[in-house]
């Protein structure tokens, strides 16, 4: 893959039934578990216990108090039993184990990293010791991509060929998980661009200190307007979308993160004349960023609207 210098970041920053027998110690038994207990790493743990859901993949979030009955242990109130399955609650937003959305997607490009990184991606780029692997905790399916940088101005991302599409609206969508440990200042994670040296007209969805934005490349060189400025949530999966009209002098830019509008602006002048490439991952970090980390999954590019749940 031909390296590109993208200027985006430089400009911006079970409960148990009661009985008369002596209690049986269930903690630590191998799965499957009794009602009121959950299977964690093949070991039974009582729901609500201190050892349940402490931040290890694939959940990573707080206890979600989902379908498990919250009543007192030892009293069967006839409520629904624990499902014993993968936690698909709202704490981390993960539907791990469910099929990838790519089997039913209308997008011309879709990948959940179930078969590795390349193909279908055209290439992987890492700089300054950064890593990009396909063994991350999944949002859907069995895998996701995991990108880590440990030096300023670093990259760890994949690139897709968008075929030079023009005269259409190009839509992009991804699920991402940014851990609290990611110390980034400016981080571009989803991008659509035109392969024209040296400026590379582009739109890049970014996480910046206390906010989120879309950086619009040359000749504009500024963030897109019309957004709420909400920051990218941490420690849970969120959905992000990005779209730009191509081949027009009055293109509309639109982007969302976790249901919040990040940008919604119509420009006077072309922004991305042709959609040549799309990027996902840590596409860019600026010189003030000591390190960055994120997971991405279910990445789509298409010419029909791609919306989040």
C-alpha positions, 0 to 999 in steps of 0.5 A, a space after each residue: 500500500 502506498 503510504 499517505 500523509 494525512 493532515 487530519 490530526 495536524 490541524 485539530 486536535 438462578 436463584 436456588 429453590 428453597 429446601 430442607 437440606 444443608 446448603 451446597 457450596 456452588 461457588 467455583 464449580 464448573 459450568 453449566 451453573 444452577 439458576 442464580 449463578 453465572 458462568 465466568 471463564 468456565 467457573 460458576 459465580 453467584 450473580 451480584 458477587 464481587 467476582 462477577 464481571 470485573 472488566 475482562 473481555 468480552 464484557 468490560 463493563 459494569 454488572 448490567 443486572 440483565 435477565 438474572 432475577 435480583 430477588 433474595 437467594 434461596 427464594 424461588 419467586 417464579 421469575 425468569 431464570 438466568 439465561 446462562 449465555 453470553 452477556 449481551 447487556 448494555 454495559 459494554 454493548 457487546 453481542 459477542 457470539 452473534 453472527 457478523 452483520 456482514 452476512 446481511 449488509 447492503 454495503 458493497 464492503 463489509 468486514 468483521 475481521 472473522 477471517 483475519 485482516 487482509 483480505 478483504 482490506 487492501 492493506 494494513 499500515 502501522 508506524 512507530 511500533 504500533 500494532 494492528 491485530 485481528 484478535 480483539 474482543 468482538 462486538 459481533 462474531 468471534 473477532 475484532 480488530 485491536 489497534 495500539 500505538 505507543 508513540 506520538 504521530 502514530 498509525 495502526 489502521 486498515 485501508 479499503 478500496 472504494 473504487 473512485 466512486 463519484 456522484 453518489 453519497 458514500 456512507 461508512 459505519 463502524 462499531 468501536 470501543 475506546 478504553 479509558 486507558 487510551 491517552 490520545 488527544 487527537 485520534 482519527 478512526 474512520 475516514 473517506 478520502 480522495 487519492 489526490 497528491 499532495 492534499 488528499 481531500 478527505 473527511 475523518 471522524 475524530 476523537 479529540 479532548 472532551 469532544 468529537 468532530 469530523 476533520 474536513 481536509 483541504 481546501 477547507 482544513 477545519 472541523 465540520 459544523 452542526 454537531 453537538 460536540 459530545 465526546 466518544 464514550 469510553 469502555 463500551 461499544 458504540 456505533 459511528 457513522 460518516 457520510 459525504 456526497 461526492 462529485 458535487 459542488 454542494 456536498 453534505 457531510 453528516 456524522 454520528 457517534 452513539 446517536 449524537 450528531 457530530 457534524 451536519 454541514 453542506 459545503 460550498 465546493 467539493 470536499 471529496 470529488 471521488 471516494 477512492 479509499 476508506 480507513 478504519 482503526 487508528 488512522 492518525 494520532 498527533 504529536 501530543 498523543 502519548 498512546 492510543 488504543 481502540 477496538 473496531 468491528 463490523 466496518 461497512 462502506 456503501 452507497 446506501 444509508 448505513 444507520 445505527 440501531 
